[in-house]
């Protein structure tokens, strides 16, 4: 566990030491795909749950 914490501290210090523009670029390159993956996974999980509950979001009544 100490190795992971040491690696993380080093990476964090490296990112914090970068100028603002490279920090933003690096965060975007990492954060956008991670957020897309999480959103995609949640979408699939909720779709599977709706199938199991026999609720189709396309059949929802419109008000």
C-alpha positions in Angstrom: 0.0 0.0 0.0 2.9 2.3 0.7 4.1 2.0 -2.9 0.8 3.1 -4.3 0.6 6.0 -1.9 4.2 7.0 -2.8 3.4 6.8 -6.5 0.2 8.8 -6.1 2.0 11.5 -4.1 4.7 11.8 -6.8 2.1 12.0 -9.6 0.1 14.6 -7.7 3.2 16.7 -7.0 4.2 16.5 -10.7 0.7 17.6 -11.9 0.6 20.4 -9.3 4.0 21.6 -10.5 2.9 22.0 -14.1 1.8 25.4 -15.5 -2.0 25.9 -15.6 -2.6 25.1 -19.3 -0.8 21.7 -19.3 -2.7 20.9 -16.0 -6.0 21.6 -17.7 -5.0 19.6 -20.8 -3.9 16.7 -18.8 -7.0 16.7 -16.6 -9.2 16.8 -19.7 -7.3 14.0 -21.4 -7.9 11.8 -18.3 -11.2 13.1 -16.9 -13.2 13.2 -20.1 -12.7 9.5 -21.0 -13.2 8.4 -17.4 -16.4 10.4 -17.0 -17.6 9.1 -20.4 -16.9 5.5 -19.2 -18.7 6.0 -15.9 -21.7 7.6 -17.6 -21.8 4.8 -20.2 -21.6 2.1 -17.5 -24.4 3.8 -15.5 -26.5 4.0 -18.6 -26.1 0.3 -19.3 -26.8 -0.7 -15.7 -29.9 1.4 -15.5 -31.1 0.1 -18.8 -30.6 -3.5 -17.6 -32.5 -2.6 -14.3 -35.4 -1.2 -16.3 -35.5 -4.4 -18.4 -35.6 -6.5 -15.2 -38.3 -4.3 -13.7 -40.2 -4.5 -17.0 -40.3 -0.7 -17.3 -39.6 0.7 -20.7 -38.6 4.4 -20.6 -40.0 4.8 -24.2 -43.4 3.8 -23.1 -43.7 6.5 -20.4 -46.8 8.6 -20.6 -46.4 12.1 -21.8 -48.1 14.9 -19.8 
